[in-house]
Amino acid sequence: MHEVFKIGEFWNHIPDVAERFQCVSCGTTEMIGHILTHCRSSLNRTIWDLATTTWPHQDLPWPGNDLGTILGCGCLTAQHAINQNQNQNQNTSNAHLRGASRLLQILISESAFLIWVLRCERVIQEKNHSQQEIRS
């Protein structure tokens, strides 16, 4: 993965930017899993909190924010967390699940992309964003 993303050890041997191998929030070597899921950056937590609170389907569980879920989010489908009433129209239920699945895919992929963009702006352009900027 280091060949795809310019993170971690990639920067370690380049003069004047060698400090980029380390997360400025946590002090650990940057890896994609750390950036998207484990970093203690308050902006990351805010973005994932906003994604989960935006999720409007209380009867359908949020799958979590682990690296496998993020990388495979295009294949995610929303699943019922409660038993459906047998009298409910099956076509309406299937359409509801398709729409919910698509929303889930969008929320996860866009949240991960936003975290990546903000990280790149922070590390490369040395631009820090405030909580207010993220929430608006």
VOKOL-406688 format. One line per field, with one value per residue (C-alpha): residue number from 0; residue in three letters; chain; x, y, z. Coordinates in Angstrom, 1 decimal. Layout:
// VOKOL-406688
resi c(NUM; ...)
resn c(ALA; ...)
chain c(A; ...)
x c(X; ...)
y c(Y; ...)
z c(Z; ...)
// end
This chain:
// VOKOL-406688
resi c(0; 1; 2; 3; 4; 5; 6; 7; 8; 9; 10; 11; 12; 13; 14; 15; 16; 17; 18; 19; 20; 21; 22; 23; 24; 25; 26; 27; 28; 29; 30; 31; 32; 33; 34; 35; 36; 37; 38; 39; 40; 41; 42; 43; 44; 45; 46; 47; 48; 49; 50; 51; 52; 53; 54; 55; 56; 57; 58; 59; 60; 61; 62; 63; 64; 65; 66; 67; 68; 69; 70; 71; 72; 73; 74; 75; 76; 77; 78; 79; 80; 81; 82; 83; 84; 85; 86; 87; 88; 89; 90; 91; 92; 93; 94; 95; 96; 97; 98; 99; 100; 101; 102; 103; 104; 105; 106; 107; 108; 109; 110; 111; 112; 113; 114; 115; 116; 117; 118; 119; 120; 121; 122; 123; 124; 125; 126; 127; 128; 129; 130; 131; 132; 133; 134; 135)
resn c(MET; HIS; GLU; VAL; PHE; LYS; ILE; GLY; GLU; PHE; TRP; ASN; HIS; ILE; PRO; ASP; VAL; ALA; GLU; ARG; PHE; GLN; CYS; VAL; SER; CYS; GLY; THR; THR; GLU; MET; ILE; GLY; HIS; ILE; LEU; THR; HIS; CYS; ARG; SER; SER; LEU; ASN; ARG; THR; ILE; TRP; ASP; LEU; ALA; THR; THR; THR; TRP; PRO; HIS; GLN; ASP; LEU; PRO; TRP; PRO; GLY; ASN; ASP; LEU; GLY; THR; ILE; LEU; GLY; CYS; GLY; CYS; LEU; THR; ALA; GLN; HIS; ALA; ILE; ASN; GLN; ASN; GLN; ASN; GLN; ASN; GLN; ASN; THR; SER; ASN; ALA; HIS; LEU; ARG; GLY; ALA; SER; ARG; LEU; LEU; GLN; ILE; LEU; ILE; SER; GLU; SER; ALA; PHE; LEU; ILE; TRP; VAL; LEU; ARG; CYS; GLU; ARG; VAL; ILE; GLN; GLU; LYS; ASN; HIS; SER; GLN; GLN; GLU; ILE; ARG; SER)
chain c(A; A; A; A; A; A; A; A; A; A; A; A; A; A; A; A; A; A; A; A; A; A; A; A; A; A; A; A; A; A; A; A; A; A; A; A; A; A; A; A; A; A; A; A; A; A; A; A; A; A; A; A; A; A; A; A; A; A; A; A; A; A; A; A; A; A; A; A; A; A; A; A; A; A; A; A; A; A; A; A; A; A; A; A; A; A; A; A; A; A; A; A; A; A; A; A; A; A; A; A; A; A; A; A; A; A; A; A; A; A; A; A; A; A; A; A; A; A; A; A; A; A; A; A; A; A; A; A; A; A; A; A; A; A; A; A)
x c(0.0; 2.9; 3.5; -0.1; -0.2; 2.7; 2.7; 4.9; 8.3; 8.0; 9.0; 11.7; 14.6; 13.7; 15.5; 13.5; 10.3; 11.4; 9.1; 6.1; 6.5; 5.1; 1.5; 1.6; -1.4; -0.2; 3.5; 3.2; 4.3; 1.5; -0.3; -3.6; -5.4; -4.1; -5.1; -8.6; -9.5; -7.1; -5.8; -6.6; -7.1; -10.3; -11.2; -11.2; -13.5; -15.8; -16.1; -17.0; -19.4; -21.1; -21.4; -23.0; -25.4; -26.4; -27.3; -31.2; -32.0; -32.3; -33.5; -30.4; -27.1; -24.0; -21.3; -18.4; -15.4; -12.7; -10.3; -11.9; -15.3; -14.0; -12.0; -14.9; -17.7; -18.8; -20.0; -21.8; -25.5; -27.8; -29.3; -32.3; -31.6; -35.1; -37.6; -39.8; -43.5; -44.6; -47.5; -45.1; -44.8; -41.6; -41.0; -41.1; -38.7; -36.2; -36.3; -35.8; -32.7; -31.3; -31.6; -30.2; -27.3; -26.4; -26.5; -24.3; -21.8; -21.8; -21.4; -18.5; -16.6; -17.1; -16.1; -12.9; -12.1; -12.6; -10.3; -7.7; -7.9; -7.7; -4.7; -3.0; -3.7; -2.4; 0.8; 1.7; 0.3; 0.5; -3.1; -5.1; -8.9; -11.1; -14.0; -16.3; -15.0; -15.7; -19.2; -20.3)
y c(0.0; 2.4; 2.5; 3.7; 6.2; 8.6; 7.9; 6.5; 5.2; 6.7; 10.1; 8.8; 9.2; 12.4; 15.5; 18.4; 16.3; 13.2; 14.3; 13.4; 9.7; 10.4; 11.3; 14.8; 13.9; 10.6; 10.4; 6.9; 6.0; 6.9; 4.1; 4.2; 2.3; 4.7; 7.7; 6.6; 4.7; 4.9; 8.5; 10.5; 13.6; 15.3; 16.1; 12.4; 11.6; 14.5; 13.3; 9.7; 11.1; 13.2; 10.3; 8.0; 10.7; 11.5; 7.9; 8.1; 4.4; 3.5; 0.0; -0.7; -0.9; 1.2; -1.3; 0.4; 2.3; -0.3; -0.4; -3.4; -1.8; 1.5; -0.2; -2.5; 0.1; -0.2; -3.7; -2.9; -3.6; -2.4; -5.3; -5.3; -5.3; -6.1; -8.8; -7.5; -7.8; -10.5; -8.3; -5.6; -5.2; -7.0; -4.6; -1.5; -3.3; -4.1; -0.5; 0.8; -1.5; -0.5; 3.2; 2.7; 0.6; 3.3; 6.0; 3.9; 3.5; 7.3; 8.2; 5.9; 6.6; 10.4; 10.5; 8.5; 10.8; 13.9; 12.5; 11.8; 15.3; 17.0; 14.9; 15.8; 19.5; 19.3; 17.4; 18.8; 22.3; 22.8; 23.9; 23.2; 23.1; 24.0; 21.9; 24.7; 24.4; 20.6; 21.0; 23.6)
z c(0.0; 0.5; -3.2; -3.8; -1.0; -0.3; 3.5; 6.3; 5.3; 1.8; 3.3; 5.6; 3.2; 1.5; 2.8; 4.1; 4.4; 6.3; 9.2; 7.1; 7.9; 11.3; 12.3; 13.8; 16.1; 17.4; 16.8; 15.1; 11.6; 9.2; 7.5; 5.7; 8.5; 11.0; 9.0; 8.3; 11.5; 14.4; 14.4; 17.6; 15.5; 16.7; 13.1; 12.2; 15.1; 14.2; 10.6; 11.6; 14.3; 11.7; 9.3; 11.8; 13.1; 9.5; 9.0; 9.2; 9.4; 13.1; 12.2; 10.0; 11.9; 11.0; 10.0; 11.8; 10.6; 10.2; 7.2; 5.6; 5.7; 4.2; 1.4; 0.6; 1.1; -2.5; -1.8; 1.4; 1.7; 4.5; 6.5; 8.6; 12.3; 13.3; 12.0; 9.2; 9.5; 7.1; 5.8; 4.6; 0.8; -0.3; -3.2; -0.9; 1.5; -1.3; -2.6; 0.9; 1.4; -2.0; -1.1; 2.4; 1.0; -1.5; 1.2; 3.4; 0.6; 0.0; 3.7; 4.3; 1.1; 1.3; 5.0; 4.3; 1.3; 3.4; 6.1; 3.5; 1.9; 5.3; 6.2; 2.9; 3.4; 7.0; 6.1; 2.7; 2.7; 6.5; 6.6; 9.7; 9.7; 12.6; 14.0; 12.8; 9.2; 9.3; 10.7; 8.2)
// end
